Amino acid sequence: MGVGTSQPTVSSIPQTPGAICAPIRFARKMHDMNRLSGKTAVITGGATGIGRAAARRFIEEGAFVFIFGRRQAALDAAVAELGPNARAVKGSVSDPADLDRLYEAVKAERGSLDIVFANAGVGSQLRLGEITAEHINETFDTNVKGTILTVQRALPLMGKGGSIILTGSSAGTTGAPAFTVYSASKAAVRNLARTWAEDLKGTGIRVNVLSPGATATELAREALGEEGMSAYGSMTPLQRMGDPSEIAAAAAFLASSDSSFMTASEVAVDGGLAQL
Ligand SMILES: NC(=O)c1ccc[n+]([C@@H]2O[C@H](COP(=O)([O-])OP(=O)(O)OC[C@H]3O[C@@H](n4cnc5c(N)ncnc54)[C@H](OP(=O)(O)O)[C@@H]3O)[C@@H](O)[C@H]2O)c1
């Protein structure tokens, strides 16, 4: 900004509900980059939502991407959209045999692996007093056990320059009503990166957590509707929900050498929700 140019004031900044479009258009314009050229990535939960947006972004930046999830129809639809640099393997992150098939497919076609985005996750609400053993098992099986197994079984294919990204959540930091089990599972994910940065010393592999706030995935749109989304969004300083492409942009940064001096960190992409 040049000398004498006036700084924008709060009242001069457009506050329209459609403001969500501006950063997304900006991101589309600015990511004409090849930071992931030649790299191979695995994205769990890559058929939908944040994972699918990340798969799209990684491929746009030059990567070859394997997506992994339990529903064949969702995987097929994603691969049809993502194009020739995408493959799908069906399975569950909490089943070691399924993960072995995933990494065998990666090894057979690509030989090695550069990026793991351990993103598959589930979460539902139950108030304290209503929590069941099944609810705890289901949530921790995917979010914690699944994340650990996904990363551990990827390591034999990874080496110097590798990047591991774990999907956390703003809920791992804040208290959110009825989110005891989900929030605890994401707090656990936050610690995995701290511990693994120690365990990975000397390997040249980095590990970081990407923590979205409320994000307007297809599922969220269906579940909340425009009114519900705007109510959720109004809780953040930016007064809107995030778009999956905005989480994907941060994932591409963490996957690339642009974040080469980052490990054990948490990157919050939450409109400020958990930062106040
Ligand atoms: N959207 C948000 O507001 C928000 C906020 C903070 C954090 N997050 C986190 O972001 C991540 C992605 O969620 P999303 O919002 O994009 O929702 P989503 O569209 O429901 O994505 C979750 C993905 O995980 C897959 N998945 C679930 N359990 C799995 C399992 N056992 N094995 C393999 N894949 C499994 C699902 O596919 P299948 O069902 O076909 O297996 C689905 O593709 C999750 O970790 C979530 O906790 C989301």
The ligand as an ORCA input file, in Angstrom:
! r2SCAN-3c Opt
* xyz 0 1
  N     -16.293    -30.525      8.230
  C     -15.916    -29.974      9.354
  O     -16.543    -29.004      9.835
  C     -14.682    -30.474     10.101
  C     -14.147    -29.672     11.113
  C     -13.011    -30.112     11.779
  C     -12.432    -31.317     11.462
  N     -12.995    -32.085     10.481
  C     -12.332    -33.356     10.179
  O     -12.039    -33.389      8.797
  C     -11.928    -34.745      8.372
  C     -12.736    -34.923      7.101
  O     -14.108    -34.725      7.397
  P     -15.139    -34.014      6.391
  O     -15.679    -32.848      7.104
  O     -14.520    -33.854      5.078
  O     -16.348    -35.069      6.399
  P     -16.676    -36.307      5.453
  O     -17.027    -35.832      4.093
  O     -17.658    -37.128      6.211
  O     -15.300    -37.081      5.360
  C     -14.934    -38.134      6.187
  C     -14.292    -39.177      5.274
  O     -13.686    -40.171      6.093
  C     -14.004    -41.435      5.537
  N     -13.984    -42.393      6.634
  C     -14.706    -42.384      7.781
  N     -14.412    -43.459      8.518
  C     -13.484    -44.173      7.821
  C     -12.802    -45.384      8.054
  N     -12.991    -46.122      9.166
  N     -11.909    -45.808      7.134
  C     -11.692    -45.098      5.987
  N     -12.314    -43.942      5.718
  C     -13.211    -43.507      6.623
  C     -15.392    -41.269      4.939
  O     -15.610    -42.205      3.875
  P     -16.394    -43.599      4.111
  O     -17.549    -43.291      5.001
  O     -16.773    -44.015      2.718
  O     -15.409    -44.523      4.716
  C     -15.306    -39.861      4.375
  O     -14.815    -39.875      3.046
  C     -12.389    -35.595      9.549
  O     -11.258    -36.082     10.248
  C     -13.146    -34.610     10.417
  O     -13.159    -34.990     11.761
  C     -14.102    -31.687      9.791
*
